Each structure stands twice: as structure tokens, then as C-alpha cells.
Amino acid sequence: MTEYLNEVILILEAEVAAGRLTDQQCHDYVRLLRHAADRVFAKHRNLRAEVDKMTKPLIKLPSQEFRELEGEAC
């Protein structure tokens, strides 16, 4: 399952690079994947921890998103 998730993340990043998805859309999909993993791996902490390692760096905090929006407005 974690290999599949890694492939999905690579596809999402390729779609962003090709201009078919925005960064925000990619982050939204990754958040949805994390929410799904929370439920699927609720009883399997080691797999959930692996998913967290794969997805955490891809998720932006709301404060990061706000700073980026402020930077675009300038």
C-alpha cells in the first residue's frame, strides 16, 4: 500500500510539473491521502508512520500558505 501511495505522489508531482495541476491542488490531494491513511492504517501504527514520513513534507501549514499568498500580492 505504501508503494502505491508513493507512486500516486510521484504522479501528482509530475502533473504539477506538466502544468495540469496547481501546487494547491496537489497539496489538497496529499491531504486527502493522509486522511484516508489515518483510517486505513488506524490499527497499524508502523504503516501509518511510513505514510506520515512520505506525506508530511508535502503538506503546507496554513501559515505557510498565507505567507505565500502575501508574497504573490506584492
C-alpha positions, 0 to 999 in steps of 0.5 A: 500500500505504501508503494502505491501511495508513493507512486500516486505522489510521484504522479501528482508531482509530475502533473504539477510539473506538466502544468495540469495541476496547481501546487494547491491542488496537489497539496489538497490531494496529499491531504486527502491521502493522509486522511484516508491513511489515518483510517486505513492504517488506524490499527497499524501504527508502523504503516501509518508512520511510513505514510506520515514520513512520505506525506508530511513534507508535502503538506503546507501549514496554513501559515505557510500558505498565507505567507505565500499568498502575501508574497504573490500580492506584492 
